[in-house]
């Protein structure tokens, strides 16, 4: 967690005045434990909020202006609430701008402007949802500071709409939902089609979640993400010969899919759909093994998830595969997989606490030998969703 006294000093240096009216909010990053590329297919995912994320310091101002600054980027802005438009050169500021735009579109009354200072602890572009963290903390803070009612499920939906329509990334709901609704020592079983969810205890005892950042940057807008979505839509169109009402792959059971997958004409499209339906089934299996306290079985399901993302969905790439292979070679690792959209970003591994130092050292060395890149590692705990700190 950030040093709040230090951040308040920076805020006052930047905007003047005193720190008496400063409100402080925090939204976490997230890691998806299992269930990848199932969210936009209306299936189950199993994410968890992390203890580190985005801290937002906010103070009302007397005009209808929005002042935006970040400790992570030099770019700053002063915007009128009457003229919120997407502008590529505004870079990171488009994320809070999109939230303000959506709030105003919904008729939310922002009676004053605000000075805002963001402090992000999530590695940018790592696939731990830095954008969702910014979006959710902005929506939550502005609603709280304006005396509006706060519904974290609605905030997740609003943040996703902003990302889809204002930013132009066709992401599913998972990232924003996990960031808004996480709970300490729990992961979220979320059905992305209906937003039904339950909090599942995740207390791995002597094992820790270790996130490995490949430091291979990936930009979702420019990646093959939208191509995978359209392939899944093609699979649904083909399967309607057997299921006329079908709108999402997540509406099929594994047995239904296996009996009818021959209807999908293109072999690549069939592979994409097979990953999605099998991955949803893996999520449901993982809930059962966790309830039974079988962490080793959960680790095996993590491994199966990565292998499917590599072979059937083809979204891993050399860097993620090299890191996962190195992780699995260490005794004391129950499972390792890519997490996030793929094409770079991060892995998540379940590692016994006694071997964490060795894990970081050896996986880091093997990864550099294989790719020429230097990895970063974060030993994580599961934290709360968005909240007001001060």
C-alpha positions in Angstrom: 0.0 0.0 0.0 1.2 3.5 -0.8 2.6 5.9 1.7 -0.4 8.2 2.2 1.4 11.0 4.1 3.9 11.2 1.2 1.1 11.3 -1.4 -0.8 14.0 0.5 2.4 16.1 0.5 2.7 15.6 -3.3 -1.0 16.5 -3.7 -0.5 19.8 -1.8 2.7 20.6 -3.7 0.8 20.1 -6.9 -2.5 21.7 -6.2 -1.8 24.0 -3.2 -4.1 24.5 -0.2 -4.0 22.1 2.7 -4.6 18.4 3.1 -7.7 18.7 5.3 -10.2 18.1 2.6 -8.3 15.4 0.7 -10.2 12.1 0.4 -8.3 8.9 -0.3 -9.6 5.9 -2.2 -8.0 2.6 -3.3 -8.9 0.1 -6.0 -6.8 -3.1 -6.4 -5.3 -4.8 -9.3 -6.6 -8.3 -10.0 -5.3 -11.6 -11.0 -7.4 -14.3 -12.6 -6.7 -17.6 -11.0 -8.4 -19.7 -13.7 -10.9 -19.1 -16.5 -9.2 -17.2 -19.3 -11.0 -15.8 -22.4 -14.3 -17.1 -21.0 -15.6 -13.8 -19.8 -16.7 -12.3 -23.1 -18.1 -15.8 -24.0 -20.6 -15.6 -21.1 -18.8 -18.2 -19.0 -17.3 -18.5 -15.5 -14.1 -16.8 -14.4 -12.3 -17.0 -11.0 -10.5 -13.7 -10.3 -9.2 -12.2 -7.1 -8.4 -8.7 -6.0 -4.8 -8.0 -5.0 -3.5 -5.9 -2.1 -1.8 -3.5 -4.4 -3.5 -1.3 -7.0 -4.3 2.4 -7.6 -4.6 5.0 -4.8 -6.6 8.1 -5.7 -6.4 11.4 -3.8 -9.3 13.7 -4.5 -10.4 17.1 -3.4 -13.4 19.2 -4.6 -12.6 22.5 -6.4 -14.9 25.5 -6.9 -15.2 25.4 -10.7 -16.4 22.7 -13.0 -12.9 21.6 -14.0 -11.2 18.3 -13.6 -7.5 18.4 -12.8 -5.7 15.1 -13.5 -2.2 14.1 -12.4 -0.4 10.9 -11.7 2.8 10.0 -9.8 3.5 7.5 -12.6 3.3 9.7 -15.7 4.4 13.3 -16.4 1.3 14.0 -18.5 -1.2 16.2 -16.7 -4.5 17.8 -17.7 -7.1 20.4 -16.7 -10.4 19.6 -18.4 -13.9 21.2 -18.4 -16.7 18.9 -17.3 -18.7 20.2 -20.2 -16.2 18.9 -22.9 -15.1 15.4 -22.1 -13.9 13.8 -25.3 -11.5 10.9 -26.1 -8.2 12.2 -27.4 -5.4 9.7 -28.1 -2.7 12.2 -27.0 -4.2 12.3 -23.5 -2.9 8.8 -23.0 -3.6 7.5 -19.4 -6.0 10.4 -18.8 -8.6 8.9 -21.1 -9.4 6.2 -18.5 -10.7 8.7 -15.9 -12.2 10.9 -18.7 -14.2 7.9 -19.9 -15.6 7.3 -16.4 -16.6 11.0 -16.1 -18.2 10.8 -19.5 -20.2 7.7 -18.6 -21.3 9.2 -15.3 -22.5 12.4 -17.0 -24.3 10.3 -19.7 -26.2 8.6 -16.9 -27.3 11.9 -15.5 -25.1 11.8 -12.4 -24.8 15.3 -11.0 -21.2 16.4 -10.5 -21.8 19.7 -8.9 -18.2 20.7 -8.5 -14.9 20.0 -10.2 -12.1 17.9 -8.6 -8.4 17.8 -8.2 -7.3 14.2 -8.7 -3.9 12.6 -8.1 -3.4 8.9 -9.0 -0.7 6.7 -7.7 -0.5 3.3 -9.4 1.5 0.3 -8.0 0.4 -2.0 -10.8 3.0 -2.4 -13.5 1.6 -0.7 -16.6 0.8 -3.2 -19.4 1.5 -6.2 -17.3 -2.1 -7.6 -17.5 -3.0 -7.0 -13.9 -5.7 -4.6 -14.8 -4.2 -1.2 -14.2 -6.8 0.3 -16.5 -9.8 -1.3 -14.6 -8.2 -0.2 -11.3 -8.1 3.4 -12.5 -11.6 3.3 -13.9 -13.2 1.7 -10.8 -11.5 3.9 -8.3 -12.5 7.0 -10.3 -16.1 6.0 -10.5 -16.3 5.0 -6.8 -14.5 8.2 -5.6 -16.6 10.6 -7.7 -19.9 9.0 -6.6 -18.8 9.0 -3.0 -17.5 12.6 -3.1 -20.7 13.8 -4.8 -23.0 12.2 -2.2 -24.4 9.7 -4.7 -25.4 6.1 -4.0 -22.7 3.5 -4.6 -23.4 0.1 -6.1 -20.1 -1.8 -6.9 -21.8 -4.1 -9.4 -23.1 -1.0 -11.3 -19.7 0.6 -11.1 -18.2 -2.5 -12.7 -20.7 -2.3 -15.5 -20.1 1.4 -16.0 -16.3 0.9 -16.1 -16.6 -1.8 -18.7 -18.9 0.4 -20.8 -16.3 3.1 -20.6 -13.5 0.8 -21.7 -15.6 -0.7 -24.6 -17.1 2.5 -26.0 -14.9 5.4 -24.8 -11.5 3.7 -24.9 -12.4 1.2 -27.7 -11.2 -2.0 -26.1 -13.8 -4.8 -26.3 -13.0 -6.3 -22.9 -15.3 -8.4 -20.9 -16.6 -7.5 -17.4 -14.2 -9.6 -15.3 -11.5 -7.1 -14.6 -13.8 -4.3 -13.5 -16.0 -6.7 -11.5 -13.1 -8.2 -9.6 -11.6 -4.8 -8.8 -15.0 -3.5 -7.6 -16.2 -6.5 -5.7 -13.1 -8.3 -4.3 -12.8 -9.5 -0.7 -9.7 -10.3 1.3 -8.8 -14.0 1.3 -11.6 -14.8 -1.2 -11.7 -15.2 -5.0 -14.8 -14.5 -7.0 -16.7 -17.1 -9.0 -18.4 -14.9 -11.5 -20.8 -15.9 -14.3 -20.0 -13.2 -16.8 -23.3 -13.5 -18.7 -25.6 -12.9 -15.7 -23.2 -11.3 -13.3 -24.3 -13.8 -10.6 -21.3 -14.3 -8.3 -20.2 -15.9 -5.1 -17.2 -15.3 -2.9 -15.1 -18.5 -2.5 -12.6 -18.7 0.4 -9.1 -19.0 -1.0 -6.6 -19.6 1.8 -3.7 -21.6 0.4 -1.9 -22.0 3.7 1.8 -22.5 3.1 1.4 -21.7 -0.6 1.6 -18.2 -2.0 0.5 -16.7 -5.3 3.6 -15.5 -7.2 2.9 -13.3 -10.2 5.7 -13.3 -12.8 5.8 -10.3 -15.1 7.3 -11.2 -18.5 7.9 -7.5 -19.2 6.7 -8.2 -22.7 4.3 -5.3 -23.3 1.1 -6.1 -25.0 -1.6 -3.6 -26.1 -5.0 -5.1 -26.2 -6.4 -2.8 -28.8 -3.7 -3.8 -31.2 -3.5 -7.5 -30.4 -5.4 -10.4 -31.7 -7.9 -10.1 -28.9 -10.7 -8.9 -31.2 -9.9 -11.7 -33.7 -10.4 -14.3 -31.0 -13.8 -12.7 -30.1 -14.9 -12.9 -33.7 -13.8 -16.6 -34.0 -15.9 -17.4 -30.9 -18.9 -15.6 -32.5 -18.4 -17.7 -35.7 -18.4 -20.9 -33.6 -21.8 -19.8 -32.0 -23.2 -19.1 -35.5 -22.2 -22.6 -36.7 -23.6 -24.3 -33.5 -27.0 -22.6 -34.0 -27.7 -25.4 -36.4 -28.2 -27.6 -33.2 -29.0 -24.8 -30.7 -31.1 -22.1 -32.5 -31.3 -19.9 -29.4 -27.5 -19.9 -28.7 -25.9 -16.5 -28.2 -22.7 -17.3 -26.3 -20.5 -20.4 -26.0 -20.8 -20.2 -22.2 -24.4 -21.4 -22.5 -23.3 -24.9 -23.6 -22.2 -27.7 -21.3 -19.1 -29.6 -22.3 -21.2 -32.7 -23.2 -23.4 -30.6 -25.5 -20.3 -29.0 -27.2 -18.5 -32.3 -27.7 -21.6 -33.9 -29.3 -22.0 -31.0 -31.8 -18.5 -29.5 -32.4 -18.5 -31.2 -35.8 -20.9 -28.4 -36.9 -18.1 -25.9 -36.7 -16.6 -25.9 -40.2 -13.3 -24.2 -39.6 -10.8 -26.3 -37.6 -9.2 -23.2 -36.0 -12.5 -21.8 -34.9 -13.4 -25.3 -33.5 -10.2 -25.2 -31.4 -11.0 -21.7 -30.1 -14.5 -22.8 -29.0 -13.1 -26.1 -27.5 -10.8 -24.1 -25.3 -13.6 -21.8 -24.1 -16.0 -24.6 -23.2 -13.4 -26.8 -21.5 -12.0 -23.8 -19.6 -15.4 -23.0 -18.2 -15.6 -26.6 -17.0 -12.1 -26.3 -15.4 -13.3 -23.3 -13.4 -16.2 -25.3 -12.0 -13.9 -28.2 -11.2 -11.6 -25.8 -9.4 -14.3 -24.6 -7.1 -15.0 -28.2 -6.1 -11.3 -29.1 -5.4 -10.8 -25.9 -3.4 -13.9 -26.7 -1.2 -12.3 -30.1 -0.7 -9.0 -28.5 0.3 -7.1 -30.1 -2.6 -4.6 -27.5 -3.6 -2.6 -30.0 -5.7 -5.7 -30.6 -7.9 -6.2 -26.9 -8.2 -2.6 -26.5 -9.4 -3.2 -29.2 -12.0 -6.2 -27.4 -13.3 -4.1 -24.2 -13.6 -1.6 -26.2 -15.7 -4.4 -27.5 -17.9 -5.7 -24.0 -18.4 -2.3 -22.7 -19.6 -1.8 -25.7 -22.0 -5.2 -25.1 -23.5 -4.5 -21.3 -24.0 -1.2 -22.3 -25.6 -2.4 -25.1 -27.9 -6.1 -24.4 -28.6 -6.5 -20.6 -28.2 -2.9 -19.7 -29.1 -2.6 -16.5 -27.0 0.5 -17.4 -24.9 3.6 -16.8 -27.0 7.3 -17.5 -26.4 7.7 -15.4 -23.3 4.7 -16.7 -21.3 5.5 -20.3 -22.3 9.1 -19.9 -21.3 8.2 -18.5 -17.9 5.5 -21.2 -17.2 7.9 -24.0 -18.3 10.6 -22.7 -15.9 8.1 -22.3 -13.0 6.9 -25.9 -13.4 10.4 -27.2 -13.2 10.7 -26.1 -9.6 9.8 -28.6 -6.8 7.2 -26.9 -4.6 5.2 -25.4 -7.5 1.7 -26.8 -7.7 0.7 -25.0 -10.9 1.6 -22.2 -13.2 -0.3 -20.5 -16.0 -0.6 -17.2 -17.9 -3.1 -14.8 -16.6 -4.8 -12.0 -18.4 -5.4 -11.6 -22.1 -2.0 -13.1 -23.1 0.4 -12.0 -25.8 2.8 -11.1 -23.0 1.9 -9.8 -19.6 2.0 -12.1 -16.5 1.9 -15.6 -15.2 0.5 -16.7 -11.9 2.0 -19.7 -9.9 1.1 -21.4 -6.7 4.4 -21.7 -4.9 5.3 -23.2 -1.5 6.6 -20.4 0.8 9.8 -22.4 1.5 10.9 -22.2 -2.2 9.9 -18.7 -3.1 13.4 -17.3 -3.1 14.7 -20.2 -5.2 11.7 -19.8 -7.5 12.3 -16.2 -8.2 16.0 -16.7 -8.8 15.8 -19.8 -11.0 12.7 -18.9 -13.0 14.2 -15.4 -13.5 17.5 -16.9 -14.8 15.9 -19.5 -17.1 13.5 -16.9 -18.4 16.3 -14.5 -19.3 18.2 -17.3 -21.0 15.2 -18.2 -23.1 14.0 -14.8 -24.1 16.7 -12.2 -23.3 14.2 -10.3 -21.2 14.3 -9.6 -17.4 11.3 -10.8 -15.4 9.8 -9.2 -12.3 8.1 -11.2 -9.6 5.5 -10.2 -7.0 4.5 -12.4 -4.0 0.8 -11.6 -3.6 -2.0 -11.7 -1.1 -5.6 -11.4 -1.9 -7.1 -8.1 -0.8 -10.4 -6.1 -0.8 -12.1 -4.5 -3.8 -12.5 -0.7 -4.1 -12.8 1.2 -0.8 -12.4 4.6 0.8 -9.3 4.8 3.0 -9.5 8.3 4.4 
